[in-house]
Amino acid sequence: MSVVVHYVVRRRSRDLWRHLFAPIIGFVILGYVVVNAGFEAKTLGLSWIALGVVLLAVSYAMGRRPTLSGMRGDAPEPSAKK
């Protein structure tokens, strides 16, 4: 959903295959897998998500805002050639 919102809604991308149809197909496939997963797999997945939410809350409570490495603003500037 974030790909569709970012590229199709905000940036008005015309590359509908990569930014609309492929993410929707992936979402449908993942939805099918989750619906047909066993109880244990669903429990483990929800536990993993809950752990992530708790760790995120602790990070914010300690004043450490998490950042995503590899994003445009995080990459070091290339050194100027002499």
C-alpha positions as CSV (number, residue, x, y, z in Angstrom):
1,M,0.0,0.0,0.0
2,S,2.8,2.4,0.7
3,V,4.3,1.9,-2.8
4,V,0.9,2.7,-4.4
5,V,0.4,5.8,-2.2
6,H,3.9,7.1,-2.6
7,Y,4.3,6.6,-6.4
8,V,0.8,6.7,-7.8
9,V,-1.0,9.1,-5.5
10,R,1.8,11.5,-4.4
11,R,4.2,11.4,-7.4
12,R,1.6,10.8,-10.1
13,S,3.7,8.0,-11.6
14,R,2.5,6.7,-15.0
15,D,4.4,3.4,-14.6
16,L,1.3,1.5,-13.5
17,W,2.8,-1.9,-13.8
18,R,5.6,-1.4,-11.3
19,H,3.8,1.1,-9.0
20,L,0.2,-0.2,-9.0
21,F,-0.4,-3.7,-10.5
22,A,2.7,-5.5,-9.2
23,P,2.1,-4.4,-5.6
24,I,-1.6,-5.3,-5.8
25,I,-0.7,-8.8,-7.1
26,G,1.9,-9.2,-4.3
27,F,-0.7,-8.1,-1.7
28,V,-3.3,-10.6,-3.0
29,I,-0.7,-13.4,-2.9
30,L,0.4,-12.6,0.6
31,G,-3.3,-12.3,1.7
32,Y,-3.9,-15.8,0.3
33,V,-0.9,-17.2,2.2
34,V,-1.9,-15.5,5.5
35,V,-5.5,-16.6,5.3
36,N,-4.5,-20.2,4.6
37,A,-1.7,-20.3,7.1
38,G,-2.0,-22.6,10.2
39,F,-2.8,-21.3,13.6
40,E,0.8,-21.7,14.8
41,A,2.2,-19.6,11.9
42,K,-0.4,-16.9,12.5
43,T,0.4,-16.8,16.2
44,L,4.2,-16.6,15.6
45,G,3.7,-13.9,13.0
46,L,1.5,-11.8,15.3
47,S,4.0,-12.3,18.2
48,W,6.8,-11.1,15.9
49,I,4.9,-8.0,15.0
50,A,4.0,-7.3,18.7
51,L,7.7,-7.6,19.6
52,G,8.6,-5.1,16.9
53,V,5.9,-2.7,18.1
54,V,7.2,-3.0,21.7
55,L,10.8,-2.4,20.6
56,L,9.7,0.7,18.6
57,A,7.8,2.1,21.6
58,V,10.8,1.6,23.9
59,S,13.0,3.3,21.3
60,Y,10.7,6.3,21.2
61,A,10.3,6.4,25.0
62,M,14.1,6.5,25.4
63,G,14.3,9.4,23.0
64,R,15.9,7.4,20.2
65,R,14.0,7.9,17.0
66,P,14.7,5.0,14.7
67,T,16.0,5.7,11.1
68,L,16.0,3.6,8.0
69,S,19.4,3.1,6.6
70,G,19.8,3.3,2.9
71,M,17.2,6.0,2.4
72,R,18.2,9.1,0.4
73,G,18.9,11.4,3.3
74,D,21.0,8.8,5.2
75,A,23.6,8.0,2.5
76,P,26.9,9.8,2.9
77,E,27.7,12.3,0.2
78,P,30.2,11.0,-2.5
79,S,33.6,12.6,-2.1
80,A,34.5,15.2,-4.7
81,K,37.1,14.1,-7.3
82,K,40.3,16.1,-7.4
